[in-house]
Amino acid sequence: MSGFNLLHLITNAKPVTLKPCGLPSGTCRTKKTWPKSFSQEELKKRLSPIQFHVTQERGTESAFRGEYTEYKEDGIYTCVVCGAPLFK
């Protein structure tokens, strides 16, 4: 793809709006519950290799290859590490 075509694709893309989860502010993050801490060993057991890489090592997924790239279902999306609601 040429640079022009890529720029055209990027500049003409429709914006995606993510709605907040709708829970009252501070529902998930209180002094008693946040920040949650997990040992690296616990996370390595609980998360897939790509989840661990992205959430703990500042990694990224390959573009347009993620499990939810084409997923359009309604629902609340949550953090894979702590379970906090992110958006719906």
PDB file with SEQRES, HELIX, SHEET and CRYST1 records, atoms N, CA, C and O in Angstrom:
SEQRES   1 A   88  MET SER GLY PHE ASN LEU LEU HIS LEU ILE THR ASN ALA          
SEQRES   2 A   88  LYS PRO VAL THR LEU LYS PRO CYS GLY LEU PRO SER GLY          
SEQRES   3 A   88  THR CYS ARG THR LYS LYS THR TRP PRO LYS SER PHE SER          
SEQRES   4 A   88  GLN GLU GLU LEU LYS LYS ARG LEU SER PRO ILE GLN PHE          
SEQRES   5 A   88  HIS VAL THR GLN GLU ARG GLY THR GLU SER ALA PHE ARG          
SEQRES   6 A   88  GLY GLU TYR THR GLU TYR LYS GLU ASP GLY ILE TYR THR          
SEQRES   7 A   88  CYS VAL VAL CYS GLY ALA PRO LEU PHE LYS                      
HELIX    1 AA1 GLY A    3  THR A   11  1                                   9    
HELIX    2 AA2 GLN A   40  ARG A   46  1                                   7    
HELIX    3 AA3 PRO A   49  GLN A   56  1                                   8    
CRYST1    1.000    1.000    1.000  90.00  90.00  90.00 P 1           1          
ATOM      1  N   MET A   1       0.857  -1.169   0.000  1.00  0.00           N  
ATOM      2  CA  MET A   1       0.000   0.000   0.000  1.00  0.00           C  
ATOM      3  C   MET A   1       0.900   1.228   0.000  1.00  0.00           C  
ATOM      4  O   MET A   1       1.845   1.319   0.783  1.00  0.00           O  
ATOM      5  N   SER A   2       0.600   2.158  -0.876  1.00  0.00           N  
ATOM      6  CA  SER A   2       1.435   3.356  -0.942  1.00  0.00           C  
ATOM      7  C   SER A   2       1.166   4.267   0.242  1.00  0.00           C  
ATOM      8  O   SER A   2       0.143   4.151   0.917  1.00  0.00           O  
ATOM      9  N   GLY A   3       2.096   5.171   0.480  1.00  0.00           N  
ATOM     10  CA  GLY A   3       1.933   6.115   1.576  1.00  0.00           C  
ATOM     11  C   GLY A   3       0.671   6.949   1.432  1.00  0.00           C  
ATOM     12  O   GLY A   3      -0.008   7.231   2.420  1.00  0.00           O  
ATOM     13  N   PHE A   4       0.350   7.348   0.187  1.00  0.00           N  
ATOM     14  CA  PHE A   4      -0.860   8.141  -0.035  1.00  0.00           C  
ATOM     15  C   PHE A   4      -2.103   7.340   0.324  1.00  0.00           C  
ATOM     16  O   PHE A   4      -2.988   7.845   1.014  1.00  0.00           O  
ATOM     17  N   ASN A   5      -2.176   6.100  -0.138  1.00  0.00           N  
ATOM     18  CA  ASN A   5      -3.350   5.277   0.151  1.00  0.00           C  
ATOM     19  C   ASN A   5      -3.504   5.039   1.645  1.00  0.00           C  
ATOM     20  O   ASN A   5      -4.619   5.064   2.166  1.00  0.00           O  
ATOM     21  N   LEU A   6      -2.404   4.811   2.330  1.00  0.00           N  
ATOM     22  CA  LEU A   6      -2.456   4.593   3.770  1.00  0.00           C  
ATOM     23  C   LEU A   6      -2.932   5.860   4.474  1.00  0.00           C  
ATOM     24  O   LEU A   6      -3.773   5.789   5.370  1.00  0.00           O  
ATOM     25  N   LEU A   7      -2.403   7.024   4.076  1.00  0.00           N  
ATOM     26  CA  LEU A   7      -2.824   8.289   4.669  1.00  0.00           C  
ATOM     27  C   LEU A   7      -4.306   8.529   4.398  1.00  0.00           C  
ATOM     28  O   LEU A   7      -5.035   8.967   5.288  1.00  0.00           O  
ATOM     29  N   HIS A   8      -4.753   8.245   3.182  1.00  0.00           N  
ATOM     30  CA  HIS A   8      -6.164   8.401   2.828  1.00  0.00           C  
ATOM     31  C   HIS A   8      -7.030   7.501   3.701  1.00  0.00           C  
ATOM     32  O   HIS A   8      -8.076   7.928   4.191  1.00  0.00           O  
ATOM     33  N   LEU A   9      -6.607   6.276   3.893  1.00  0.00           N  
ATOM     34  CA  LEU A   9      -7.341   5.328   4.724  1.00  0.00           C  
ATOM     35  C   LEU A   9      -7.424   5.826   6.166  1.00  0.00           C  
ATOM     36  O   LEU A   9      -8.484   5.751   6.788  1.00  0.00           O  
ATOM     37  N   ILE A  10      -6.325   6.329   6.692  1.00  0.00           N  
ATOM     38  CA  ILE A  10      -6.296   6.804   8.076  1.00  0.00           C  
ATOM     39  C   ILE A  10      -7.146   8.061   8.244  1.00  0.00           C  
ATOM     40  O   ILE A  10      -7.924   8.155   9.193  1.00  0.00           O  
ATOM     41  N   THR A  11      -7.009   9.025   7.339  1.00  0.00           N  
ATOM     42  CA  THR A  11      -7.716  10.297   7.509  1.00  0.00           C  
ATOM     43  C   THR A  11      -9.199  10.187   7.213  1.00  0.00           C  
ATOM     44  O   THR A  11      -9.971  11.032   7.665  1.00  0.00           O  
ATOM     45  N   ASN A  12      -9.623   9.178   6.470  1.00  0.00           N  
ATOM     46  CA  ASN A  12     -11.036   9.015   6.156  1.00  0.00           C  
ATOM     47  C   ASN A  12     -11.714   7.955   7.007  1.00  0.00           C  
ATOM     48  O   ASN A  12     -12.874   7.614   6.773  1.00  0.00           O  
ATOM     49  N   ALA A  13     -11.006   7.439   7.979  1.00  0.00           N  
ATOM     50  CA  ALA A  13     -11.595   6.427   8.856  1.00  0.00           C  
ATOM     51  C   ALA A  13     -12.648   7.072   9.749  1.00  0.00           C  
ATOM     52  O   ALA A  13     -12.502   8.217  10.177  1.00  0.00           O  
ATOM     53  N   LYS A  14     -13.692   6.334  10.018  1.00  0.00           N  
ATOM     54  CA  LYS A  14     -14.743   6.828  10.913  1.00  0.00           C  
ATOM     55  C   LYS A  14     -14.278   6.680  12.356  1.00  0.00           C  
ATOM     56  O   LYS A  14     -13.704   5.653  12.719  1.00  0.00           O  
ATOM     57  N   PRO A  15     -14.521   7.698  13.185  1.00  0.00           N  
ATOM     58  CA  PRO A  15     -14.099   7.597  14.584  1.00  0.00           C  
ATOM     59  C   PRO A  15     -14.903   6.539  15.329  1.00  0.00           C  
ATOM     60  O   PRO A  15     -16.071   6.298  15.024  1.00  0.00           O  
ATOM     61  N   VAL A  16     -14.273   5.927  16.288  1.00  0.00           N  
ATOM     62  CA  VAL A  16     -14.922   4.939  17.141  1.00  0.00           C  
ATOM     63  C   VAL A  16     -15.151   5.593  18.486  1.00  0.00           C  
ATOM     64  O   VAL A  16     -14.226   6.150  19.077  1.00  0.00           O  
ATOM     65  N   THR A  17     -16.372   5.531  18.971  1.00  0.00           N  
ATOM     66  CA  THR A  17     -16.692   6.116  20.265  1.00  0.00           C  
ATOM     67  C   THR A  17     -16.859   5.012  21.288  1.00  0.00           C  
ATOM     68  O   THR A  17     -17.680   4.112  21.108  1.00  0.00           O  
ATOM     69  N   LEU A  18     -16.093   5.074  22.350  1.00  0.00           N  
ATOM     70  CA  LEU A  18     -16.204   4.114  23.437  1.00  0.00           C  
ATOM     71  C   LEU A  18     -16.966   4.780  24.567  1.00  0.00           C  
ATOM     72  O   LEU A  18     -16.593   5.853  25.041  1.00  0.00           O  
ATOM     73  N   LYS A  19     -18.038   4.128  24.988  1.00  0.00           N  
ATOM     74  CA  LYS A  19     -18.850   4.685  26.069  1.00  0.00           C  
ATOM     75  C   LYS A  19     -18.309   4.209  27.403  1.00  0.00           C  
ATOM     76  O   LYS A  19     -17.900   3.054  27.522  1.00  0.00           O  
ATOM     77  N   PRO A  20     -18.298   5.083  28.425  1.00  0.00           N  
ATOM     78  CA  PRO A  20     -17.883   4.633  29.750  1.00  0.00           C  
ATOM     79  C   PRO A  20     -18.812   3.534  30.235  1.00  0.00           C  
ATOM     80  O   PRO A  20     -19.943   3.418  29.763  1.00  0.00           O  
ATOM     81  N   CYS A  21     -18.345   2.740  31.163  1.00  0.00           N  
ATOM     82  CA  CYS A  21     -19.112   1.574  31.602  1.00  0.00           C  
ATOM     83  C   CYS A  21     -20.416   1.938  32.289  1.00  0.00           C  
ATOM     84  O   CYS A  21     -21.278   1.070  32.433  1.00  0.00           O  
ATOM     85  N   GLY A  22     -20.602   3.177  32.719  1.00  0.00           N  
ATOM     86  CA  GLY A  22     -21.848   3.591  33.332  1.00  0.00           C  
ATOM     87  C   GLY A  22     -21.926   3.333  34.824  1.00  0.00           C  
ATOM     88  O   GLY A  22     -22.934   3.658  35.451  1.00  0.00           O  
ATOM     89  N   LEU A  23     -20.902   2.764  35.399  1.00  0.00           N  
ATOM     90  CA  LEU A  23     -20.895   2.550  36.836  1.00  0.00           C  
ATOM     91  C   LEU A  23     -20.527   3.853  37.527  1.00  0.00           C  
ATOM     92  O   LEU A  23     -19.798   4.666  36.959  1.00  0.00           O  
ATOM     93  N   PRO A  24     -21.017   4.065  38.739  1.00  0.00           N  
ATOM     94  CA  PRO A  24     -20.675   5.296  39.450  1.00  0.00           C  
ATOM     95  C   PRO A  24     -19.167   5.466  39.567  1.00  0.00           C  
ATOM     96  O   PRO A  24     -18.430   4.492  39.714  1.00  0.00           O  
ATOM     97  N   SER A  25     -18.727   6.695  39.502  1.00  0.00           N  
ATOM     98  CA  SER A  25     -17.303   6.990  39.613  1.00  0.00           C  
ATOM     99  C   SER A  25     -16.740   6.391  40.895  1.00  0.00           C  
ATOM    100  O   SER A  25     -17.332   6.531  41.965  1.00  0.00           O  
ATOM    101  N   GLY A  26     -15.617   5.736  40.787  1.00  0.00           N  
ATOM    102  CA  GLY A  26     -14.961   5.162  41.953  1.00  0.00           C  
ATOM    103  C   GLY A  26     -15.475   3.800  42.363  1.00  0.00           C  
ATOM    104  O   GLY A  26     -15.027   3.252  43.370  1.00  0.00           O  
ATOM    105  N   THR A  27     -16.417   3.233  41.599  1.00  0.00           N  
ATOM    106  CA  THR A  27     -16.978   1.934  41.961  1.00  0.00           C  
ATOM    107  C   THR A  27     -15.899   0.873  42.083  1.00  0.00           C  
ATOM    108  O   THR A  27     -15.906   0.075  43.020  1.00  0.00           O  
ATOM    109  N   CYS A  28     -14.976   0.867  41.141  1.00  0.00           N  
ATOM    110  CA  CYS A  28     -13.953  -0.179  41.118  1.00  0.00           C  
ATOM    111  C   CYS A  28     -12.694   0.219  41.874  1.00  0.00           C  
ATOM    112  O   CYS A  28     -11.981  -0.639  42.396  1.00  0.00           O  
ATOM    113  N   ARG A  29     -12.428   1.481  41.933  1.00  0.00           N  
ATOM    114  CA  ARG A  29     -11.153   1.937  42.485  1.00  0.00           C  
ATOM    115  C   ARG A  29     -11.362   2.681  43.798  1.00  0.00           C  
ATOM    116  O   ARG A  29     -11.602   3.888  43.814  1.00  0.00           O  
ATOM    117  N   THR A  30     -11.268   1.963  44.862  1.00  0.00           N  
ATOM    118  CA  THR A  30     -11.300   2.579  46.180  1.00  0.00           C  
ATOM    119  C   THR A  30      -9.954   2.330  46.829  1.00  0.00           C  
ATOM    120  O   THR A  30      -9.161   1.533  46.328  1.00  0.00           O  
ATOM    121  N   LYS A  31      -9.687   2.997  47.928  1.00  0.00           N  
ATOM    122  CA  LYS A  31      -8.403   2.797  48.602  1.00  0.00           C  
ATOM    123  C   LYS A  31      -8.230   1.350  49.048  1.00  0.00           C  
ATOM    124  O   LYS A  31      -7.107   0.854  49.140  1.00  0.00           O  
ATOM    125  N   LYS A  32      -9.349   0.672  49.325  1.00  0.00           N  
ATOM    126  CA  LYS A  32      -9.261  -0.720  49.775  1.00  0.00           C  
ATOM    127  C   LYS A  32      -9.047  -1.690  48.619  1.00  0.00           C  
ATOM    128  O   LYS A  32      -8.447  -2.749  48.804  1.00  0.00           O  
ATOM    129  N   THR A  33      -9.533  -1.339  47.425  1.00  0.00           N  
ATOM    130  CA  THR A  33      -9.474  -2.293  46.313  1.00  0.00           C  
ATOM    131  C   THR A  33      -8.503  -1.913  45.207  1.00  0.00           C  
ATOM    132  O   THR A  33      -8.266  -2.723  44.310  1.00  0.00           O  
ATOM    133  N   TRP A  34      -7.929  -0.711  45.235  1.00  0.00           N  
ATOM    134  CA  TRP A  34      -7.058  -0.300  44.139  1.00  0.00           C  
ATOM    135  C   TRP A  34      -5.828   0.386  44.690  1.00  0.00           C  
ATOM    136  O   TRP A  34      -5.987   1.139  45.651  1.00  0.00           O  
ATOM    137  N   PRO A  35      -4.645   0.212  44.198  1.00  0.00           N  
ATOM    138  CA  PRO A  35      -4.379  -0.692  43.088  1.00  0.00           C  
ATOM    139  C   PRO A  35      -4.310  -2.141  43.552  1.00  0.00           C  
ATOM    140  O   PRO A  35      -3.776  -2.453  44.617  1.00  0.00           O  
ATOM    141  N   LYS A  36      -4.857  -2.996  42.736  1.00  0.00           N  
ATOM    142  CA  LYS A  36      -4.737  -4.423  43.022  1.00  0.00           C  
ATOM    143  C   LYS A  36      -3.339  -4.834  42.604  1.00  0.00           C  
ATOM    144  O   LYS A  36      -2.812  -4.341  41.606  1.00  0.00           O  
ATOM    145  N   SER A  37      -2.746  -5.723  43.355  1.00  0.00           N  
ATOM    146  CA  SER A  37      -1.419  -6.180  42.956  1.00  0.00           C  
ATOM    147  C   SER A  37      -1.423  -7.694  42.845  1.00  0.00           C  
ATOM    148  O   SER A  37      -2.025  -8.398  43.655  1.00  0.00           O  
ATOM    149  N   PHE A  38      -0.746  -8.164  41.841  1.00  0.00           N  
ATOM    150  CA  PHE A  38      -0.629  -9.585  41.574  1.00  0.00           C  
ATOM    151  C   PHE A  38       0.843  -9.891  41.346  1.00  0.00           C  
ATOM    152  O   PHE A  38       1.559  -9.095  40.739  1.00  0.00           O  
ATOM    153  N   SER A  39       1.288 -11.018  41.821  1.00  0.00           N  
ATOM    154  CA  SER A  39       2.680 -11.393  41.569  1.00  0.00           C  
ATOM    155  C   SER A  39       2.839 -11.745  40.092  1.00  0.00           C  
ATOM    156  O   SER A  39       1.887 -12.159  39.431  1.00  0.00           O  
ATOM    157  N   GLN A  40       4.041 -11.574  39.598  1.00  0.00           N  
ATOM    158  CA  GLN A  40       4.320 -11.911  38.204  1.00  0.00           C  
ATOM    159  C   GLN A  40       4.069 -13.398  37.949  1.00  0.00           C  
ATOM    160  O   GLN A  40       3.590 -13.771  36.878  1.00  0.00           O  
ATOM    161  N   GLU A  41       4.384 -14.231  38.911  1.00  0.00           N  
ATOM    162  CA  GLU A  41       4.151 -15.675  38.758  1.00  0.00           C  
ATOM    163  C   GLU A  41       2.662 -15.981  38.642  1.00  0.00           C  
ATOM    164  O   GLU A  41       2.252 -16.791  37.810  1.00  0.00           O  
ATOM    165  N   GLU A  42       1.848 -15.327  39.484  1.00  0.00           N  
ATOM    166  CA  GLU A  42       0.404 -15.531  39.422  1.00  0.00           C  
ATOM    167  C   GLU A  42      -0.139 -15.097  38.062  1.00  0.00           C  
ATOM    168  O   GLU A  42      -0.963 -15.791  37.466  1.00  0.00           O  
ATOM    169  N   LEU A  43       0.326 -13.950  37.577  1.00  0.00           N  
ATOM    170  CA  LEU A  43      -0.143 -13.456  36.287  1.00  0.00           C  
ATOM    171  C   LEU A  43       0.298 -14.356  35.143  1.00  0.00           C  
ATOM    172  O   LEU A  43      -0.464 -14.567  34.200  1.00  0.00           O  
ATOM    173  N   LYS A  44       1.506 -14.888  35.207  1.00  0.00           N  
ATOM    174  CA  LYS A  44       1.978 -15.792  34.152  1.00  0.00           C  
ATOM    175  C   LYS A  44       1.133 -17.055  34.083  1.00  0.00           C  
ATOM    176  O   LYS A  44       0.937 -17.616  33.005  1.00  0.00           O  
ATOM    177  N   LYS A  45       0.630 -17.507  35.233  1.00  0.00           N  
ATOM    178  CA  LYS A  45      -0.231 -18.692  35.258  1.00  0.00           C  
ATOM    179  C   LYS A  45      -1.631 -18.367  34.743  1.00  0.00           C  
ATOM    180  O   LYS A  45      -2.251 -19.176  34.054  1.00  0.00           O  
ATOM    181  N   ARG A  46      -2.119 -17.184  35.081  1.00  0.00           N  
ATOM    182  CA  ARG A  46      -3.500 -16.810  34.797  1.00  0.00           C  
ATOM    183  C   ARG A  46      -3.727 -16.260  33.389  1.00  0.00           C  
ATOM    184  O   ARG A  46      -4.797 -16.460  32.814  1.00  0.00           O  
ATOM    185  N   LEU A  47      -2.737 -15.573  32.830  1.00  0.00           N  
ATOM    186  CA  LEU A  47      -2.889 -14.915  31.539  1.00  0.00           C  
ATOM    187  C   LEU A  47      -2.239 -15.721  30.426  1.00  0.00           C  
ATOM    188  O   LEU A  47      -1.304 -16.488  30.656  1.00  0.00           O  
ATOM    189  N   SER A  48      -2.750 -15.532  29.216  1.00  0.00           N  
ATOM    190  CA  SER A  48      -2.095 -16.133  28.053  1.00  0.00           C  
ATOM    191  C   SER A  48      -0.780 -15.390  27.823  1.00  0.00           C  
ATOM    192  O   SER A  48      -0.599 -14.296  28.357  1.00  0.00           O  
ATOM    193  N   PRO A  49       0.138 -15.954  27.043  1.00  0.00           N  
ATOM    194  CA  PRO A  49       1.405 -15.257  26.783  1.00  0.00           C  
ATOM    195  C   PRO A  49       1.216 -13.857  26.184  1.00  0.00           C  
ATOM    196  O   PRO A  49       1.920 -12.925  26.572  1.00  0.00           O  
ATOM    197  N   ILE A  50       0.271 -13.699  25.240  1.00  0.00           N  
ATOM    198  CA  ILE A  50       0.071 -12.374  24.636  1.00  0.00           C  
ATOM    199  C   ILE A  50      -0.564 -11.410  25.645  1.00  0.00           C  
ATOM    200  O   ILE A  50      -0.211 -10.231  25.663  1.00  0.00           O  
ATOM    201  N   GLN A  51      -1.487 -11.883  26.480  1.00  0.00           N  
ATOM    202  CA  GLN A  51      -2.081 -11.027  27.510  1.00  0.00           C  
ATOM    203  C   GLN A  51      -1.013 -10.549  28.489  1.00  0.00           C  
ATOM    204  O   GLN A  51      -0.990  -9.378  28.868  1.00  0.00           O  
ATOM    205  N   PHE A  52      -0.147 -11.439  28.887  1.00  0.00           N  
ATOM    206  CA  PHE A  52       0.924 -11.069  29.810  1.00  0.00           C  
ATOM    207  C   PHE A  52       1.850 -10.045  29.159  1.00  0.00           C  
ATOM    208  O   PHE A  52       2.204  -9.040  29.775  1.00  0.00           O  
ATOM    209  N   HIS A  53       2.239 -10.302  27.919  1.00  0.00           N  
ATOM    210  CA  HIS A  53       3.149  -9.411  27.199  1.00  0.00           C  
ATOM    211  C   HIS A  53       2.553  -8.004  27.074  1.00  0.00           C  
ATOM    212  O   HIS A  53       3.239  -7.013  27.326  1.00  0.00           O  
ATOM    213  N   VAL A  54       1.280  -7.918  26.685  1.00  0.00           N  
ATOM    214  CA  VAL A  54       0.644  -6.615  26.474  1.00  0.00           C  
ATOM    215  C   VAL A  54       0.429  -5.876  27.789  1.00  0.00           C  
ATOM    216  O   VAL A  54       0.686  -4.675  27.869  1.00  0.00           O  
ATOM    217  N   THR A  55      -0.036  -6.572  28.819  1.00  0.00           N  
ATOM    218  CA  THR A  55      -0.389  -5.885  30.064  1.00  0.00           C  
ATOM    219  C   THR A  55       0.783  -5.652  31.002  1.00  0.00           C  
ATOM    220  O   THR A  55       0.749  -4.713  31.798  1.00  0.00           O  
ATOM    221  N   GLN A  56       1.815  -6.475  30.933  1.00  0.00           N  
ATOM    222  CA  GLN A  56       2.901  -6.372  31.907  1.00  0.00           C  
ATOM    223  C   GLN A  56       4.229  -5.918  31.312  1.00  0.00           C  
ATOM    224  O   GLN A  56       5.100  -5.430  32.033  1.00  0.00           O  
ATOM    225  N   GLU A  57       4.384  -6.075  30.012  1.00  0.00           N  
ATOM    226  CA  GLU A  57       5.664  -5.749  29.379  1.00  0.00           C  
ATOM    227  C   GLU A  57       5.544  -4.648  28.326  1.00  0.00           C  
ATOM    228  O   GLU A  57       6.436  -4.471  27.497  1.00  0.00           O  
ATOM    229  N   ARG A  58       4.430  -3.910  28.367  1.00  0.00           N  
ATOM    230  CA  ARG A  58       4.192  -2.827  27.409  1.00  0.00           C  
ATOM    231  C   ARG A  58       4.234  -3.308  25.967  1.00  0.00           C  
ATOM    232  O   ARG A  58       4.687  -2.585  25.080  1.00  0.00           O  
ATOM    233  N   GLY A  59       3.773  -4.502  25.738  1.00  0.00           N  
ATOM    234  CA  GLY A  59       3.742  -5.051  24.389  1.00  0.00           C  
ATOM    235  C   GLY A  59       2.496  -4.611  23.641  1.00  0.00           C  
ATOM    236  O   GLY A  59       1.634  -3.926  24.190  1.00  0.00           O  
ATOM    237  N   THR A  60       2.415  -5.010  22.390  1.00  0.00           N  
ATOM    238  CA  THR A  60       1.231  -4.727  21.581  1.00  0.00           C  
ATOM    239  C   THR A  60       0.846  -5.970  20.803  1.00  0.00           C  
ATOM    240  O   THR A  60       1.673  -6.846  20.549  1.00  0.00           O  
ATOM    241  N   GLU A  61      -0.428  -6.030  20.427  1.00  0.00           N  
ATOM    242  CA  GLU A  61      -0.888  -7.088  19.533  1.00  0.00           C  
ATOM    243  C   GLU A  61      -0.594  -6.660  18.107  1.00  0.00           C  
ATOM    244  O   GLU A  61      -0.446  -5.469  17.833  1.00  0.00           O  
ATOM    245  N   SER A  62      -0.509  -7.607  17.211  1.00  0.00           N  
ATOM    246  CA  SER A  62      -0.395  -7.271  15.800  1.00  0.00           C  
ATOM    247  C   SER A  62      -1.687  -6.585  15.366  1.00  0.00           C  
ATOM    248  O   SER A  62      -2.772  -6.977  15.796  1.00  0.00           O  
ATOM    249  N   ALA A  63      -1.576  -5.576  14.526  1.00  0.00           N  
ATOM    250  CA  ALA A  63      -2.754  -4.829  14.082  1.00  0.00           C  
ATOM    251  C   ALA A  63      -3.759  -5.731  13.379  1.00  0.00           C  
ATOM    252  O   ALA A  63      -3.393  -6.562  12.548  1.00  0.00           O  
ATOM    253  N   PHE A  64      -5.023  -5.557  13.723  1.00  0.00           N  
ATOM    254  CA  PHE A  64      -6.143  -6.261  13.098  1.00  0.00           C  
ATOM    255  C   PHE A  64      -6.057  -7.776  13.210  1.00  0.00           C  
ATOM    256  O   PHE A  64      -6.577  -8.487  12.350  1.00  0.00           O  
ATOM    257  N   ARG A  65      -5.409  -8.280  14.254  1.00  0.00           N  
ATOM    258  CA  ARG A  65      -5.294  -9.719  14.446  1.00  0.00           C  
ATOM    259  C   ARG A  65      -5.828 -10.159  15.813  1.00  0.00           C  
ATOM    260  O   ARG A  65      -5.786 -11.343  16.148  1.00  0.00           O  
ATOM    261  N   GLY A  66      -6.325  -9.212  16.588  1.00  0.00           N  
ATOM    262  CA  GLY A  66      -6.808  -9.527  17.923  1.00  0.00           C  
ATOM    263  C   GLY A  66      -8.122 -10.286  17.906  1.00  0.00           C  
ATOM    264  O   GLY A  66      -8.864 -10.266  16.924  1.00  0.00           O  
ATOM    265  N   GLU A  67      -8.381 -10.936  18.986  1.00  0.00           N  
ATOM    266  CA  GLU A  67      -9.586 -11.747  19.153  1.00  0.00           C  
ATOM    267  C   GLU A  67     -10.864 -10.917  18.987  1.00  0.00           C  
ATOM    268  O   GLU A  67     -11.881 -11.439  18.528  1.00  0.00           O  
ATOM    269  N   TYR A  68     -10.823  -9.649  19.351  1.00  0.00           N  
ATOM    270  CA  TYR A  68     -12.024  -8.817  19.333  1.00  0.00           C  
ATOM    271  C   TYR A  68     -12.036  -7.784  18.208  1.00  0.00           C  
ATOM    272  O   TYR A  68     -12.817  -6.834  18.268  1.00  0.00           O  
ATOM    273  N   THR A  69     -11.202  -7.939  17.196  1.00  0.00           N  
ATOM    274  CA  THR A  69     -11.142  -6.980  16.097  1.00  0.00           C  
ATOM    275  C   THR A  69     -12.498  -6.812  15.424  1.00  0.00           C  
ATOM    276  O   THR A  69     -12.911  -5.684  15.154  1.00  0.00           O  
ATOM    277  N   GLU A  70     -13.191  -7.898  15.151  1.00  0.00           N  
ATOM    278  CA  GLU A  70     -14.489  -7.848  14.479  1.00  0.00           C  
ATOM    279  C   GLU A  70     -15.651  -8.110  15.428  1.00  0.00           C  
ATOM    280  O   GLU A  70     -16.777  -8.312  14.973  1.00  0.00           O  
ATOM    281  N   TYR A  71     -15.409  -8.112  16.718  1.00  0.00           N  
ATOM    282  CA  TYR A  71     -16.435  -8.431  17.715  1.00  0.00           C  
ATOM    283  C   TYR A  71     -17.320  -7.211  17.925  1.00  0.00           C  
ATOM    284  O   TYR A  71     -16.820  -6.143  18.276  1.00  0.00           O  
ATOM    285  N   LYS A  72     -18.627  -7.351  17.715  1.00  0.00           N  
ATOM    286  CA  LYS A  72     -19.544  -6.206  17.779  1.00  0.00           C  
ATOM    287  C   LYS A  72     -20.659  -6.390  18.807  1.00  0.00           C  
ATOM    288  O   LYS A  72     -21.622  -5.624  18.801  1.00  0.00           O  
ATOM    289  N   GLU A  73     -20.556  -7.369  19.675  1.00  0.00           N  
ATOM    290  CA  GLU A  73     -21.612  -7.654  20.643  1.00  0.00           C  
ATOM    291  C   GLU A  73     -21.675  -6.587  21.736  1.00  0.00           C  
ATOM    292  O   GLU A  73     -20.660  -6.002  22.115  1.00  0.00           O  
ATOM    293  N   ASP A  74     -22.890  -6.349  22.231  1.00  0.00           N  
ATOM    294  CA  ASP A  74     -23.068  -5.446  23.367  1.00  0.00           C  
ATOM    295  C   ASP A  74     -22.554  -6.116  24.630  1.00  0.00           C  
ATOM    296  O   ASP A  74     -22.516  -7.342  24.725  1.00  0.00           O  
ATOM    297  N   GLY A  75     -22.164  -5.313  25.583  1.00  0.00           N  
ATOM    298  CA  GLY A  75     -21.711  -5.842  26.858  1.00  0.00           C  
ATOM    299  C   GLY A  75     -20.688  -4.918  27.488  1.00  0.00           C  
ATOM    300  O   GLY A  75     -20.311  -3.899  26.909  1.00  0.00           O  
ATOM    301  N   ILE A  76     -20.251  -5.277  28.657  1.00  0.00           N  
ATOM    302  CA  ILE A  76     -19.233  -4.500  29.360  1.00  0.00           C  
ATOM    303  C   ILE A  76     -17.891  -5.192  29.171  1.00  0.00           C  
ATOM    304  O   ILE A  76     -17.745  -6.372  29.489  1.00  0.00           O  
ATOM    305  N   TYR A  77     -16.921  -4.464  28.659  1.00  0.00           N  
ATOM    306  CA  TYR A  77     -15.574  -4.983  28.462  1.00  0.00           C  
ATOM    307  C   TYR A  77     -14.779  -4.729  29.738  1.00  0.00           C  
ATOM    308  O   TYR A  77     -14.802  -3.624  30.279  1.00  0.00           O  
ATOM    309  N   THR A  78     -14.088  -5.740  30.208  1.00  0.00           N  
ATOM    310  CA  THR A  78     -13.378  -5.629  31.479  1.00  0.00           C  
ATOM    311  C   THR A  78     -11.883  -5.852  31.300  1.00  0.00           C  
ATOM    312  O   THR A  78     -11.437  -6.439  30.313  1.00  0.00           O  
ATOM    313  N   CYS A  79     -11.129  -5.377  32.263  1.00  0.00           N  
ATOM    314  CA  CYS A  79      -9.680  -5.556  32.285  1.00  0.00           C  
ATOM    315  C   CYS A  79      -9.361  -7.031  32.509  1.00  0.00           C  
ATOM    316  O   CYS A  79      -9.916  -7.656  33.412  1.00  0.00           O  
ATOM    317  N   VAL A  80      -8.480  -7.584  31.702  1.00  0.00           N  
ATOM    318  CA  VAL A  80      -8.115  -8.993  31.817  1.00  0.00           C  
ATOM    319  C   VAL A  80      -7.302  -9.265  33.079  1.00  0.00           C  
ATOM    320  O   VAL A  80      -7.258 -10.403  33.547  1.00  0.00           O  
ATOM    321  N   VAL A  81      -6.666  -8.252  33.631  1.00  0.00           N  
ATOM    322  CA  VAL A  81      -5.839  -8.434  34.821  1.00  0.00           C  
ATOM    323  C   VAL A  81      -6.670  -8.349  36.097  1.00  0.00           C  
ATOM    324  O   VAL A  81      -6.638  -9.260  36.924  1.00  0.00           O  
ATOM    325  N   CYS A  82      -7.421  -7.247  36.259  1.00  0.00           N  
ATOM    326  CA  CYS A  82      -8.112  -7.029  37.540  1.00  0.00           C  
ATOM    327  C   CYS A  82      -9.626  -7.146  37.477  1.00  0.00           C  
ATOM    328  O   CYS A  82     -10.286  -7.156  38.516  1.00  0.00           O  
ATOM    329  N   GLY A  83     -10.188  -7.234  36.276  1.00  0.00           N  
ATOM    330  CA  GLY A  83     -11.632  -7.374  36.145  1.00  0.00           C  
ATOM    331  C   GLY A  83     -12.411  -6.074  36.191  1.00  0.00           C  
ATOM    332  O   GLY A  83     -13.641  -6.101  36.134  1.00  0.00           O  
ATOM    333  N   ALA A  84     -11.738  -4.939  36.291  1.00  0.00           N  
ATOM    334  CA  ALA A  84     -12.431  -3.648  36.339  1.00  0.00           C  
ATOM    335  C   ALA A  84     -13.140  -3.386  35.015  1.00  0.00           C  
ATOM    336  O   ALA A  84     -12.568  -3.642  33.956  1.00  0.00           O  
ATOM    337  N   PRO A  85     -14.385  -2.878  35.052  1.00  0.00           N  
ATOM    338  CA  PRO A  85     -15.077  -2.539  33.807  1.00  0.00           C  
ATOM    339  C   PRO A  85     -14.371  -1.377  33.117  1.00  0.00           C  
ATOM    340  O   PRO A  85     -14.001  -0.396  33.763  1.00  0.00           O  
ATOM    341  N   LEU A  86     -14.184  -1.488  31.797  1.00  0.00           N  
ATOM    342  CA  LEU A  86     -13.482  -0.453  31.042  1.00  0.00           C  
ATOM    343  C   LEU A  86     -14.451   0.396  30.229  1.00  0.00           C  
ATOM    344  O   LEU A  86     -14.440   1.622  30.338  1.00  0.00           O  
ATOM    345  N   PHE A  87     -15.290  -0.241  29.414  1.00  0.00           N  
ATOM    346  CA  PHE A  87     -16.291   0.468  28.621  1.00  0.00           C  
ATOM    347  C   PHE A  87     -17.325  -0.528  28.155  1.00  0.00           C  
ATOM    348  O   PHE A  87     -17.130  -1.740  28.240  1.00  0.00           O  
ATOM    349  N   LYS A  88     -18.467   0.017  27.644  1.00  0.00           N  
ATOM    350  CA  LYS A  88     -19.502  -0.865  27.102  1.00  0.00           C  
ATOM    351  C   LYS A  88     -19.929  -0.376  25.755  1.00  0.00           C  
ATOM    352  O   LYS A  88     -20.795  -0.981  25.124  1.00  0.00           O  
TER     353      LYS A  88                                                      
END                                                                             
